[in-house]
Amino acid sequence: MMRRPAGGRRRRWLWVSLSLVTALLLVGLPVADRVCAALAEQRIAERIAARQHTLSGTPQVTIGGFPFLLNAARGAFPTVEVQADATTEEGRSVRATVELRDVAERDGGYEAASADAVFTAPFDSLGEGLGPDATLSADGAGRLRVEAEILGLPLTVVAEPRLTGRTISLVPVAASFAGRPVDPSGPRISAAFADRKVEVPELPAGLTPTRVSVDDAGVTLHARGDDIRLT
């Protein structure tokens, strides 16, 4: 019986060992990369929370792009998303999501080529002054439905949100009282909505309001900016 040469066995075990090491690296590198990304996301979130005093808790930061370590070495990331809960000066709760694109390190800080943001106020934070029995909801066509009772009879008004400059207003487009259609431009309905205009405050990072929408999550202000400087 012939024996296998010792050199052949050593070469075989060498290839096996190299294969195992390669497999471990292929598995371990993405894990290590994700851990480093998570640590960076946490540091950014804590920095934002320390500077933005209107936030409720620590925001959630997601850095896009793989591998993170290579992007970090280059000082550039394809996307950075920030989600946070905040409270306005009027006491309204707002959910904010900001997506920064093409973020790069420049002059000791970071700049984003562009950014899109949404600021959503849930319906339960918008009903102040409408009465205890009033409810707000989306009508399914991007408009706000207001339901209330007047002298025990149901009143429903559908209003379209509009953005003019930095002013958000609600324009009644349909109404019914006790199940019968009424003129939404009538003096009483118009007067009730005339006082519900909202001035948009200065948004972070120089973002500019672009439009307002309504869906099941609430009323959302959309904003955009270019050449955003992050400090």
Contacts in CASP RR format, 6 or more apart in sequence:
PFRMAT RR
TARGET T0000
AUTHOR 0000-0000-0000
METHOD contacts of the structure
MODEL  1
MMRRPAGGRRRRWLWVSLSLVTALLLVGLPVADRVCAALAEQRIAERIAA
RQHTLSGTPQVTIGGFPFLLNAARGAFPTVEVQADATTEEGRSVRATVEL
RDVAERDGGYEAASADAVFTAPFDSLGEGLGPDATLSADGAGRLRVEAEI
LGLPLTVVAEPRLTGRTISLVPVAASFAGRPVDPSGPRISAAFADRKVEV
PELPAGLTPTRVSVDDAGVTLHARGDDIRLT
29 67 0 8 1.000
30 66 0 8 1.000
30 67 0 8 1.000
33 66 0 8 1.000
33 67 0 8 1.000
33 68 0 8 1.000
33 69 0 8 1.000
34 68 0 8 1.000
36 68 0 8 1.000
36 69 0 8 1.000
36 72 0 8 1.000
37 63 0 8 1.000
37 64 0 8 1.000
37 68 0 8 1.000
40 63 0 8 1.000
40 68 0 8 1.000
40 72 0 8 1.000
41 61 0 8 1.000
41 62 0 8 1.000
41 63 0 8 1.000
42 61 0 8 1.000
44 61 0 8 1.000
44 63 0 8 1.000
44 80 0 8 1.000
44 82 0 8 1.000
45 58 0 8 1.000
45 59 0 8 1.000
45 60 0 8 1.000
45 61 0 8 1.000
45 82 0 8 1.000
46 58 0 8 1.000
48 55 0 8 1.000
48 59 0 8 1.000
48 61 0 8 1.000
48 82 0 8 1.000
48 84 0 8 1.000
49 55 0 8 1.000
49 57 0 8 1.000
49 58 0 8 1.000
49 59 0 8 1.000
52 84 0 8 1.000
52 86 0 8 1.000
52 204 0 8 1.000
54 86 0 8 1.000
54 87 0 8 1.000
54 88 0 8 1.000
55 84 0 8 1.000
55 85 0 8 1.000
55 86 0 8 1.000
56 84 0 8 1.000
56 85 0 8 1.000
56 86 0 8 1.000
56 87 0 8 1.000
56 93 0 8 1.000
57 84 0 8 1.000
57 85 0 8 1.000
59 82 0 8 1.000
59 83 0 8 1.000
59 84 0 8 1.000
60 82 0 8 1.000
60 83 0 8 1.000
60 84 0 8 1.000
61 80 0 8 1.000
61 81 0 8 1.000
61 82 0 8 1.000
62 80 0 8 1.000
62 81 0 8 1.000
62 83 0 8 1.000
63 71 0 8 1.000
63 77 0 8 1.000
63 79 0 8 1.000
63 80 0 8 1.000
64 77 0 8 1.000
64 78 0 8 1.000
64 79 0 8 1.000
64 80 0 8 1.000
64 81 0 8 1.000
65 71 0 8 1.000
65 77 0 8 1.000
65 78 0 8 1.000
65 79 0 8 1.000
71 77 0 8 1.000
71 78 0 8 1.000
75 104 0 8 1.000
75 105 0 8 1.000
76 102 0 8 1.000
76 103 0 8 1.000
76 104 0 8 1.000
76 105 0 8 1.000
77 103 0 8 1.000
77 104 0 8 1.000
78 101 0 8 1.000
78 102 0 8 1.000
78 103 0 8 1.000
79 99 0 8 1.000
79 100 0 8 1.000
79 101 0 8 1.000
79 103 0 8 1.000
80 99 0 8 1.000
80 100 0 8 1.000
80 103 0 8 1.000
80 112 0 8 1.000
81 97 0 8 1.000
81 98 0 8 1.000
81 99 0 8 1.000
81 100 0 8 1.000
82 96 0 8 1.000
82 97 0 8 1.000
82 98 0 8 1.000
82 100 0 8 1.000
83 95 0 8 1.000
83 96 0 8 1.000
83 97 0 8 1.000
84 95 0 8 1.000
84 96 0 8 1.000
85 93 0 8 1.000
85 94 0 8 1.000
85 95 0 8 1.000
85 96 0 8 1.000
86 93 0 8 1.000
86 94 0 8 1.000
86 96 0 8 1.000
87 93 0 8 1.000
87 94 0 8 1.000
88 94 0 8 1.000
88 201 0 8 1.000
89 201 0 8 1.000
91 125 0 8 1.000
92 121 0 8 1.000
92 125 0 8 1.000
92 126 0 8 1.000
93 121 0 8 1.000
93 122 0 8 1.000
93 125 0 8 1.000
94 119 0 8 1.000
94 120 0 8 1.000
94 121 0 8 1.000
94 125 0 8 1.000
95 119 0 8 1.000
95 120 0 8 1.000
95 121 0 8 1.000
95 122 0 8 1.000
95 217 0 8 1.000
96 117 0 8 1.000
96 118 0 8 1.000
96 119 0 8 1.000
96 120 0 8 1.000
97 117 0 8 1.000
97 118 0 8 1.000
98 115 0 8 1.000
98 116 0 8 1.000
98 117 0 8 1.000
98 204 0 8 1.000
98 205 0 8 1.000
98 207 0 8 1.000
99 115 0 8 1.000
99 116 0 8 1.000
99 117 0 8 1.000
100 112 0 8 1.000
100 114 0 8 1.000
100 115 0 8 1.000
100 228 0 8 1.000
100 230 0 8 1.000
101 112 0 8 1.000
101 113 0 8 1.000
101 114 0 8 1.000
101 115 0 8 1.000
102 112 0 8 1.000
102 113 0 8 1.000
102 114 0 8 1.000
103 110 0 8 1.000
103 111 0 8 1.000
103 112 0 8 1.000
103 113 0 8 1.000
103 230 0 8 1.000
104 110 0 8 1.000
104 111 0 8 1.000
104 112 0 8 1.000
104 113 0 8 1.000
109 229 0 8 1.000
109 230 0 8 1.000
109 231 0 8 1.000
110 229 0 8 1.000
110 230 0 8 1.000
111 227 0 8 1.000
111 228 0 8 1.000
111 229 0 8 1.000
111 230 0 8 1.000
112 227 0 8 1.000
112 228 0 8 1.000
112 230 0 8 1.000
113 226 0 8 1.000
113 227 0 8 1.000
113 228 0 8 1.000
114 224 0 8 1.000
114 225 0 8 1.000
114 226 0 8 1.000
114 227 0 8 1.000
114 228 0 8 1.000
115 205 0 8 1.000
115 207 0 8 1.000
115 224 0 8 1.000
115 225 0 8 1.000
115 226 0 8 1.000
115 228 0 8 1.000
116 222 0 8 1.000
116 223 0 8 1.000
116 224 0 8 1.000
116 225 0 8 1.000
117 203 0 8 1.000
117 207 0 8 1.000
117 222 0 8 1.000
117 223 0 8 1.000
117 224 0 8 1.000
118 220 0 8 1.000
118 221 0 8 1.000
118 222 0 8 1.000
118 223 0 8 1.000
119 203 0 8 1.000
119 220 0 8 1.000
119 221 0 8 1.000
119 223 0 8 1.000
120 217 0 8 1.000
120 218 0 8 1.000
120 219 0 8 1.000
120 220 0 8 1.000
120 221 0 8 1.000
121 218 0 8 1.000
121 219 0 8 1.000
121 220 0 8 1.000
122 217 0 8 1.000
122 218 0 8 1.000
123 135 0 8 1.000
123 136 0 8 1.000
123 137 0 8 1.000
123 218 0 8 1.000
123 219 0 8 1.000
124 136 0 8 1.000
126 136 0 8 1.000
126 218 0 8 1.000
126 219 0 8 1.000
127 134 0 8 1.000
127 136 0 8 1.000
130 136 0 8 1.000
130 146 0 8 1.000
130 148 0 8 1.000
131 148 0 8 1.000
133 148 0 8 1.000
133 149 0 8 1.000
134 146 0 8 1.000
134 147 0 8 1.000
134 148 0 8 1.000
135 146 0 8 1.000
135 147 0 8 1.000
135 148 0 8 1.000
136 144 0 8 1.000
136 145 0 8 1.000
136 146 0 8 1.000
136 147 0 8 1.000
136 218 0 8 1.000
137 144 0 8 1.000
137 145 0 8 1.000
137 147 0 8 1.000
137 216 0 8 1.000
138 144 0 8 1.000
138 145 0 8 1.000
138 214 0 8 1.000
138 215 0 8 1.000
138 216 0 8 1.000
138 218 0 8 1.000
139 145 0 8 1.000
139 158 0 8 1.000
139 214 0 8 1.000
140 215 0 8 1.000
142 160 0 8 1.000
142 213 0 8 1.000
142 214 0 8 1.000
142 215 0 8 1.000
143 158 0 8 1.000
143 159 0 8 1.000
143 160 0 8 1.000
143 161 0 8 1.000
143 173 0 8 1.000
143 214 0 8 1.000
144 158 0 8 1.000
144 159 0 8 1.000
144 160 0 8 1.000
144 161 0 8 1.000
144 170 0 8 1.000
144 214 0 8 1.000
144 219 0 8 1.000
145 156 0 8 1.000
145 157 0 8 1.000
145 158 0 8 1.000
146 156 0 8 1.000
146 157 0 8 1.000
146 158 0 8 1.000
146 159 0 8 1.000
147 154 0 8 1.000
147 155 0 8 1.000
147 156 0 8 1.000
148 154 0 8 1.000
148 155 0 8 1.000
149 155 0 8 1.000
150 177 0 8 1.000
153 177 0 8 1.000
153 178 0 8 1.000
154 176 0 8 1.000
154 177 0 8 1.000
154 178 0 8 1.000
154 179 0 8 1.000
155 175 0 8 1.000
155 176 0 8 1.000
155 177 0 8 1.000
156 175 0 8 1.000
156 176 0 8 1.000
156 177 0 8 1.000
156 179 0 8 1.000
157 172 0 8 1.000
157 174 0 8 1.000
157 175 0 8 1.000
157 184 0 8 1.000
157 189 0 8 1.000
157 193 0 8 1.000
158 172 0 8 1.000
158 173 0 8 1.000
158 174 0 8 1.000
158 175 0 8 1.000
158 184 0 8 1.000
159 170 0 8 1.000
159 171 0 8 1.000
159 172 0 8 1.000
159 173 0 8 1.000
159 193 0 8 1.000
160 170 0 8 1.000
160 171 0 8 1.000
160 173 0 8 1.000
161 168 0 8 1.000
161 169 0 8 1.000
161 170 0 8 1.000
161 212 0 8 1.000
161 213 0 8 1.000
161 214 0 8 1.000
161 219 0 8 1.000
162 168 0 8 1.000
162 169 0 8 1.000
162 170 0 8 1.000
162 171 0 8 1.000
162 212 0 8 1.000
163 200 0 8 1.000
163 209 0 8 1.000
163 210 0 8 1.000
163 211 0 8 1.000
163 212 0 8 1.000
163 221 0 8 1.000
165 209 0 8 1.000
166 199 0 8 1.000
166 200 0 8 1.000
166 209 0 8 1.000
167 197 0 8 1.000
167 198 0 8 1.000
167 199 0 8 1.000
167 200 0 8 1.000
168 197 0 8 1.000
168 198 0 8 1.000
168 199 0 8 1.000
168 200 0 8 1.000
168 212 0 8 1.000
168 221 0 8 1.000
169 193 0 8 1.000
169 196 0 8 1.000
169 197 0 8 1.000
169 198 0 8 1.000
170 193 0 8 1.000
170 196 0 8 1.000
171 193 0 8 1.000
172 184 0 8 1.000
172 185 0 8 1.000
172 189 0 8 1.000
172 190 0 8 1.000
172 193 0 8 1.000
173 184 0 8 1.000
174 181 0 8 1.000
174 184 0 8 1.000
175 181 0 8 1.000
175 182 0 8 1.000
175 183 0 8 1.000
175 184 0 8 1.000
175 189 0 8 1.000
176 182 0 8 1.000
182 189 0 8 1.000
183 189 0 8 1.000
200 209 0 8 1.000
200 221 0 8 1.000
203 209 0 8 1.000
203 223 0 8 1.000
205 225 0 8 1.000
205 228 0 8 1.000
205 229 0 8 1.000
205 230 0 8 1.000
206 225 0 8 1.000
206 228 0 8 1.000
207 223 0 8 1.000
207 224 0 8 1.000
207 225 0 8 1.000
207 228 0 8 1.000
208 223 0 8 1.000
208 224 0 8 1.000
208 225 0 8 1.000
209 221 0 8 1.000
209 222 0 8 1.000
209 223 0 8 1.000
210 222 0 8 1.000
210 223 0 8 1.000
210 224 0 8 1.000
211 222 0 8 1.000
212 219 0 8 1.000
212 220 0 8 1.000
212 221 0 8 1.000
212 222 0 8 1.000
213 219 0 8 1.000
213 220 0 8 1.000
213 222 0 8 1.000
214 220 0 8 1.000
END
